């Protein structure tokens, strides 16, 4: 066949990890007719014959469309030669599965292309869960075996210059589209390699879209817009999967396009729209245990890069100290996310993380630094109906004795649920005068702020 051909006897069989002894699994039940064991046996036989005749070296140079067309032609020839009972639709599905294995992420490809899916969780070879609209469901997709999962995991992390194996079984990475990936491999993962993928939405989520979706009220949305525009230092707090990074992306859209922004993350996933953005990413240690670059190293370096704002994808350790110092030394408008269940707990966690820096400061000194650095805490939660809602917009007012004083500007009050199970509630303004009203006045937004309250 032109440009593709069958494997000649002088080409070694072990060209690529994509040569397999058995076919990939059927993907979604709704994508293909139900099959019986006899048909599965036919497909296994066809797959084996096909992989014997594919020249992987030539195939790797073809575009996806050309490769698919030639694989379908080759499948048709083998079906006729062997007189196999497999129809044209099933031949096309088999071709798609082979191409996904050779060029993509195998059985994960249809899940990655499904825009309704926000998270993919692989627990070994035979258990793949997905999240749709905040709800977890088990799929019928399976890998061939544990080695198949491991090879896909290695393909993902190798693409961003990282590695995962028995000596380094934990790894954070990202896909080409910005989706965040965590891999934990045996021996730590007892049931086989586990991969967690937080998909990056191709739709740009803005604060206005969040208001239309019911994640926040229109008036609270205006308050957050003003907070971003007047360069408040903002901490976004929430649990795992609550939408912290999505909210951070939305809030960052209020940053002026003339500002220089440095973003710091373990695995780069922020998608800022401004033209002057410098994304930085941590680096794990090499095989000898050397060369690690931590979040704290990057925050310290970012201060030498003349940033207008520093944005941390997630504050989780001693880098909290450096972020607070940056917020206190002229880098107004800096932002970060952290894991906490409410705004008060976020302040406590921030204080504990400053303690990880190894600097022996009295509690009052740490709290004073936090109260002078952080202006706003935005709490976001994924509720039991699967919808993410901003439950608190809390302002840090100052210190009273040894205690940090905060005031809630907006809170979400739960009122019940409707017939479909969707929670009903109201985003209520507390009516308090924001402490940052003078800063809003400096930018000419004080009247808009008072109207929003």
C-alpha positions as CSV (number, residue, x, y, z in Angstrom):
1,X,0.0,0.0,0.0
2,X,1.3,3.4,-0.9
3,X,3.2,5.2,1.8
4,X,2.3,2.6,4.4
5,X,2.7,-1.0,3.2
6,X,3.0,-4.2,5.2
7,X,6.0,-5.0,7.4
8,X,8.8,-6.6,5.5
9,X,10.8,-9.3,7.0
10,X,13.9,-7.1,7.6
11,X,12.0,-4.7,9.9
12,X,12.3,-5.6,13.5
13,X,9.0,-6.4,15.3
14,X,9.9,-4.6,18.6
15,X,9.8,-1.1,17.0
16,X,7.4,0.5,19.5
17,X,5.5,-0.1,22.6
18,X,2.4,0.1,20.5
19,X,2.7,-3.5,19.2
20,X,0.4,-5.6,21.4
21,X,-0.5,-9.2,21.5
22,X,-4.2,-8.6,22.0
23,X,-6.7,-6.0,20.9
24,X,-7.7,-2.9,22.9
25,X,-11.0,-3.1,24.6
26,X,-14.4,-1.9,23.3
27,X,-14.8,1.7,24.5
28,X,-18.3,3.0,25.2
29,X,-21.3,0.7,25.1
30,X,-23.3,3.3,23.2
31,X,-20.7,3.7,20.5
32,X,-20.8,0.2,19.2
33,X,-23.3,-2.7,19.1
34,X,-23.2,-5.3,21.9
35,X,-20.7,-8.0,21.0
36,X,-20.7,-11.7,21.7
37,X,-17.7,-13.8,22.7
38,X,-17.4,-15.2,19.2
39,X,-17.1,-11.7,17.7
40,X,-14.5,-10.7,20.3
41,X,-12.5,-13.8,19.3
42,X,-12.7,-12.7,15.7
43,X,-11.5,-9.2,16.6
44,X,-8.6,-10.6,18.6
45,X,-7.5,-12.7,15.6
46,X,-7.9,-9.7,13.3
47,X,-5.9,-7.5,15.6
48,X,-3.1,-10.0,15.8
49,X,-2.9,-10.3,12.0
50,X,-3.1,-6.6,11.5
51,X,-0.2,-5.8,13.9
52,X,2.0,-8.4,12.2
53,X,1.5,-6.5,8.9
54,X,1.8,-2.8,10.0
55,X,5.2,-1.2,9.3
56,X,5.3,1.0,12.5
57,X,8.3,3.0,11.3
58,X,6.4,4.2,8.2
59,X,3.1,4.5,10.1
60,X,4.7,6.9,12.6
61,X,5.4,9.4,9.8
62,X,1.8,9.6,8.5
63,X,-0.9,12.0,9.6
64,X,-3.7,10.7,11.7
65,X,-6.2,10.8,8.8
66,X,-3.8,9.1,6.4
67,X,-2.9,6.4,9.0
68,X,-6.6,5.8,9.7
69,X,-7.5,5.4,6.0
70,X,-4.6,3.0,5.3
71,X,-5.4,0.9,8.4
72,X,-9.0,0.6,7.4
73,X,-7.9,-0.5,3.9
74,X,-5.5,-3.1,5.5
75,X,-8.3,-4.4,7.8
76,X,-10.6,-4.8,4.8
77,X,-7.9,-6.9,3.0
78,X,-7.3,-9.1,6.0
79,X,-11.1,-9.6,6.5
80,X,-11.5,-10.7,2.9
81,X,-8.4,-13.0,3.0
82,X,-9.4,-14.6,6.2
83,X,-13.2,-14.5,5.5
84,X,-13.8,-13.0,9.0
85,X,-17.3,-12.0,10.1
86,X,-16.9,-8.4,11.0
87,X,-18.8,-5.5,9.5
88,X,-17.6,-2.2,8.2
89,X,-18.6,-0.2,11.3
90,X,-16.7,-2.6,13.6
91,X,-13.7,-2.3,11.3
92,X,-13.7,1.5,11.7
93,X,-13.9,1.2,15.5
94,X,-11.0,-1.2,15.5
95,X,-9.0,1.2,13.4
96,X,-9.8,4.1,15.8
97,X,-8.7,2.0,18.8
98,X,-5.4,1.1,17.1
99,X,-4.6,4.7,16.1
100,X,-5.5,5.9,19.7
101,X,-3.0,3.4,21.0
102,X,-0.3,4.4,18.5
103,X,-0.7,8.2,18.5
104,X,-2.8,9.0,21.5
105,X,-3.7,7.8,25.0
106,X,-5.4,4.5,24.0
107,X,-8.8,3.9,25.7
108,X,-8.7,7.4,27.3
109,X,-9.1,9.2,23.9
110,X,-12.9,9.1,23.7
111,X,-13.1,10.3,27.3
112,X,-10.8,13.2,26.6
113,X,-12.9,14.2,23.6
114,X,-16.1,14.1,25.6
115,X,-16.7,17.8,26.7
116,X,-19.3,16.8,29.3
117,X,-16.6,15.0,31.3
118,X,-14.6,17.1,33.8
119,X,-12.5,14.4,35.6
120,X,-11.2,11.0,34.6
121,X,-10.0,8.6,37.4
122,X,-8.2,5.4,36.4
123,X,-7.9,2.9,39.3
124,X,-5.8,0.1,37.7
125,X,-6.6,-1.5,34.3
126,X,-10.2,-2.4,34.8
127,X,-11.9,0.4,36.7
128,X,-12.3,3.9,35.1
129,X,-14.6,6.5,36.6
130,X,-15.6,9.8,35.2
131,X,-17.2,12.9,36.6
132,X,-20.1,14.6,34.7
133,X,-21.9,17.5,36.3
134,X,-20.3,16.8,39.6
135,X,-21.4,13.2,39.7
136,X,-19.1,10.2,39.5
137,X,-20.0,7.2,37.2
138,X,-18.2,4.0,36.4
139,X,-17.5,3.6,32.6
140,X,-17.3,0.3,30.7
141,X,-13.9,1.2,29.3
142,X,-11.0,-1.0,30.3
143,X,-7.3,-1.2,29.6
144,X,-5.8,-4.6,28.4
145,X,-3.7,-5.0,31.6
146,X,-1.7,-3.1,34.2
147,X,1.3,-2.7,31.8
148,X,-1.0,-1.0,29.3
149,X,-2.0,1.6,32.0
150,X,1.7,2.1,33.0
151,X,2.8,2.6,29.3
152,X,0.0,5.3,28.9
153,X,1.1,7.0,32.2
154,X,4.7,7.0,31.0
155,X,3.7,8.5,27.7
156,X,1.9,11.3,29.5
157,X,4.7,12.3,31.9
158,X,7.5,11.8,29.3
159,X,5.9,14.5,27.1
160,X,6.6,17.1,29.8
161,X,10.1,15.9,30.7
162,X,9.2,13.9,33.8
163,X,9.3,10.2,34.7
164,X,7.3,7.7,36.6
165,X,8.5,4.3,37.7
166,X,9.2,2.2,40.8
167,X,11.9,4.5,42.0
168,X,9.8,7.7,41.4
169,X,6.2,6.4,41.7
170,X,4.4,9.8,42.1
171,X,4.3,12.4,39.4
172,X,2.3,15.5,38.5
173,X,2.1,16.4,34.8
174,X,-0.2,17.9,32.2
175,X,-1.6,17.1,28.8
176,X,-1.1,19.2,25.7
177,X,-4.5,20.9,26.1
178,X,-3.6,22.0,29.7
179,X,-5.4,19.2,31.6
180,X,-3.8,18.4,34.9
181,X,-2.6,14.8,35.5
182,X,-1.5,13.0,38.7
183,X,0.1,9.6,38.4
184,X,0.8,7.2,41.3
185,X,2.4,3.9,40.3
186,X,3.1,0.6,42.1
187,X,4.4,-0.2,44.7
188,X,2.5,2.7,46.2
189,X,-0.6,2.0,44.2
190,X,-1.5,-1.5,45.3
191,X,-4.1,-2.3,42.7
192,X,-2.1,-1.0,39.8
193,X,-1.1,2.3,38.3
194,X,-3.6,5.1,39.2
195,X,-4.1,8.1,36.9
196,X,-6.2,11.1,37.8
197,X,-6.9,13.6,35.0
198,X,-8.6,17.0,35.7
199,X,-9.7,18.0,32.2
200,X,-9.1,21.6,31.1
201,X,-12.3,23.1,29.7
202,X,-12.0,24.5,26.2
203,X,-14.7,26.9,27.0
204,X,-13.3,30.1,28.7
205,X,-15.1,30.4,32.0
206,X,-15.6,34.0,33.1
207,X,-17.2,35.5,36.1
208,X,-20.2,36.5,34.0
209,X,-20.6,32.8,32.8
210,X,-20.4,31.7,36.5
211,X,-23.2,34.1,37.4
212,X,-25.4,32.7,34.6
213,X,-24.7,29.1,35.7
214,X,-25.7,29.9,39.3
215,X,-22.2,29.6,40.7
216,X,-22.5,33.1,42.1
217,X,-25.0,36.0,42.1
218,X,-24.8,39.0,39.7
219,X,-24.0,41.4,42.5
220,X,-21.3,39.2,44.1
221,X,-19.9,38.8,40.6
222,X,-19.5,42.6,40.4
223,X,-17.7,42.7,43.8
224,X,-15.2,40.1,42.6
225,X,-14.6,42.0,39.3
226,X,-13.9,45.1,41.3
227,X,-11.6,43.2,43.7
228,X,-9.6,42.0,40.7
229,X,-9.5,45.4,39.0
230,X,-8.3,47.3,42.2
231,X,-5.4,44.9,42.8
232,X,-6.6,43.2,46.0
233,X,-4.5,40.3,47.2
234,X,-6.9,37.3,47.0
235,X,-6.8,33.8,48.4
236,X,-9.2,31.3,46.8
237,X,-10.1,28.6,49.3
238,X,-11.9,25.3,48.7
239,X,-11.9,21.5,48.8
240,X,-10.5,19.1,46.2
241,X,-12.4,19.5,42.9
242,X,-14.3,22.5,44.1
243,X,-13.3,24.7,41.1
244,X,-10.5,26.8,42.7
245,X,-8.4,26.9,39.5
246,X,-11.4,27.7,37.3
247,X,-12.3,30.6,39.6
248,X,-8.7,31.8,39.6
249,X,-8.7,31.8,35.8
250,X,-12.0,33.7,35.8
251,X,-10.8,36.3,38.4
252,X,-7.5,36.8,36.6
253,X,-9.4,38.1,33.5
254,X,-9.8,41.4,35.4
255,X,-6.1,42.0,35.4
256,X,-5.0,44.9,33.2
257,X,-3.3,43.8,30.0
258,X,-0.4,46.2,30.7
259,X,0.7,44.3,33.8
260,X,3.5,41.7,34.0
261,X,2.3,38.5,35.6
262,X,4.4,35.6,36.8
263,X,2.5,32.3,37.5
264,X,4.0,29.5,39.6
265,X,2.5,26.0,39.5
266,X,3.5,22.4,40.1
267,X,2.0,21.5,36.7
268,X,1.2,24.5,34.5
269,X,-2.6,24.7,34.0
270,X,-3.5,28.3,34.4
271,X,-4.7,29.9,31.1
272,X,-4.3,33.6,31.5
273,X,-5.4,35.8,28.6
274,X,-3.1,38.7,29.2
275,X,-0.2,39.2,26.7
276,X,2.6,39.6,29.3
277,X,2.5,36.3,31.3
278,X,5.6,34.3,32.4
279,X,4.5,30.8,33.5
280,X,6.9,29.0,35.8
281,X,6.7,25.3,36.7
282,X,8.4,23.3,39.5
283,X,10.8,20.5,38.6
284,X,11.2,17.2,40.5
285,X,14.6,15.7,41.5
286,X,16.5,13.6,39.0
287,X,17.5,9.9,39.5
288,X,20.4,11.0,41.8
289,X,18.0,13.1,43.9
290,X,19.5,16.4,42.7
291,X,18.1,19.3,40.7
292,X,14.7,19.7,42.4
293,X,13.2,23.2,42.0
294,X,10.4,23.8,44.5
295,X,7.6,26.3,44.6
296,X,9.5,28.3,47.2
297,X,12.5,28.5,44.9
298,X,10.3,29.9,42.1
299,X,8.6,32.4,44.3
300,X,11.9,33.8,45.5
301,X,13.1,34.0,41.8
302,X,9.9,35.6,40.7
303,X,10.6,38.5,43.0
304,X,13.7,39.3,40.9
305,X,11.7,39.3,37.7
306,X,10.0,42.6,38.2
307,X,6.4,41.2,38.3
308,X,3.4,43.4,38.8
309,X,1.5,40.3,40.1
310,X,2.5,36.9,41.3
311,X,-0.1,34.1,41.0
312,X,0.4,30.7,42.7
313,X,-1.6,27.8,41.3
314,X,-1.7,26.3,44.8
315,X,-0.1,27.3,48.1
316,X,0.6,24.1,50.1
317,X,3.9,24.6,52.0
318,X,6.7,27.0,53.0
319,X,6.2,29.1,49.9
320,X,3.3,30.7,51.8
321,X,5.9,32.8,53.7
322,X,7.5,34.1,50.4
323,X,4.0,34.9,48.9
324,X,3.0,36.9,52.0
325,X,6.3,38.8,51.8
326,X,5.6,39.5,48.1
327,X,2.1,40.7,48.9
328,X,3.5,43.0,51.5
329,X,6.3,44.5,49.3
330,X,4.5,46.1,46.5
331,X,3.1,43.2,44.5
332,X,-0.5,44.1,45.0
333,X,-3.1,42.0,43.2
334,X,-1.3,38.7,43.8
335,X,-3.5,35.6,44.0
336,X,-3.3,32.0,45.1
337,X,-5.4,29.0,46.0
338,X,-5.3,26.7,49.0
339,X,-7.3,23.8,50.4
340,X,-9.6,24.7,53.3
341,X,-13.3,24.3,54.2
342,X,-14.1,27.9,55.2
343,X,-12.4,31.3,55.2
344,X,-11.4,31.1,58.9
345,X,-9.8,27.7,58.3
346,X,-7.9,29.2,55.3
347,X,-6.2,31.7,57.5
348,X,-5.3,29.0,60.0
349,X,-3.8,26.9,57.2
350,X,-1.9,29.8,55.9
351,X,-0.4,30.4,59.3
352,X,0.5,26.7,59.6
353,X,2.2,26.8,56.2
354,X,4.3,29.8,57.1
355,X,5.5,27.7,60.1
356,X,6.8,25.1,57.6
357,X,9.3,27.7,56.4
358,X,11.4,27.1,59.5
359,X,11.4,30.7,60.6
360,X,10.7,31.0,64.3
361,X,8.2,33.9,64.5
362,X,5.6,34.4,67.2
363,X,2.1,33.6,66.2
364,X,1.1,37.2,66.6
365,X,3.8,38.3,64.1
366,X,2.7,35.7,61.6
367,X,-1.0,36.7,61.9
368,X,-0.1,40.4,61.6
369,X,1.7,39.7,58.4
370,X,-1.2,37.6,57.1
371,X,-3.7,40.4,58.0
372,X,-1.7,43.1,56.3
373,X,-1.0,40.9,53.1
374,X,-4.4,39.2,52.4
375,X,-7.3,41.4,51.5
376,X,-10.0,38.9,50.4
377,X,-10.8,35.2,50.8
378,X,-13.2,33.6,48.3
379,X,-14.6,30.3,49.4
380,X,-15.9,27.9,46.7
381,X,-17.5,24.5,47.4
382,X,-18.8,21.6,45.3
383,X,-22.2,20.9,46.8
384,X,-24.0,17.6,47.0
385,X,-26.0,18.4,43.8
386,X,-22.7,18.6,41.9
387,X,-22.8,22.3,41.4
388,X,-19.9,24.5,42.5
389,X,-21.0,27.6,44.4
390,X,-19.1,30.5,45.9
391,X,-20.3,30.2,49.5
392,X,-18.3,33.1,51.1
393,X,-16.6,36.3,50.0
394,X,-14.8,37.4,53.2
395,X,-12.6,40.4,53.8
396,X,-9.6,40.5,56.1
397,X,-10.1,43.7,58.1
398,X,-7.1,43.7,60.4
399,X,-6.0,42.5,63.9
400,X,-7.6,42.8,67.3
401,X,-5.2,41.6,69.9
402,X,-3.9,38.3,68.7
403,X,-6.8,37.5,66.4
404,X,-7.3,38.2,62.7
405,X,-10.6,40.0,62.2
406,X,-12.7,39.2,59.1
407,X,-16.1,40.2,57.8
408,X,-18.3,38.4,55.3
409,X,-19.4,40.5,52.4
410,X,-21.4,37.7,50.7
411,X,-22.6,34.3,51.9
412,X,-24.6,31.5,50.3
413,X,-27.6,30.6,52.4
414,X,-29.0,27.1,51.8
415,X,-32.8,26.9,51.7
416,X,-33.7,23.5,50.4
417,X,-33.8,21.5,47.1
418,X,-36.2,21.2,44.2
419,X,-37.7,18.1,42.6
420,X,-34.7,17.4,40.5
421,X,-32.4,17.4,43.5
422,X,-30.8,20.8,42.7
423,X,-30.1,22.8,45.9
424,X,-31.9,26.0,46.3
425,X,-30.3,28.9,48.1
426,X,-29.6,32.6,48.0
427,X,-26.3,34.6,47.7
428,X,-26.9,37.2,50.3
429,X,-25.0,40.5,50.8
430,X,-24.3,41.2,54.5
431,X,-24.7,44.9,53.8
432,X,-21.4,45.7,55.5
433,X,-19.3,48.5,54.1
434,X,-16.2,46.9,52.5
435,X,-13.0,47.8,54.1
436,X,-11.3,48.2,50.7
437,X,-13.7,51.0,49.7
438,X,-10.9,53.5,49.8
439,X,-8.9,51.4,47.4
440,X,-11.9,51.2,45.1
441,X,-12.2,55.0,45.3
442,X,-8.6,55.3,44.2
443,X,-9.6,53.5,41.0
444,X,-12.9,55.3,40.7
445,X,-14.9,52.2,41.5
446,X,-16.2,53.1,44.9
447,X,-19.8,53.9,43.7
448,X,-20.0,50.7,41.7
449,X,-18.8,48.7,44.8
450,X,-21.4,50.3,47.1
451,X,-24.1,49.6,44.5
452,X,-23.1,45.9,44.3
453,X,-23.3,45.6,48.0
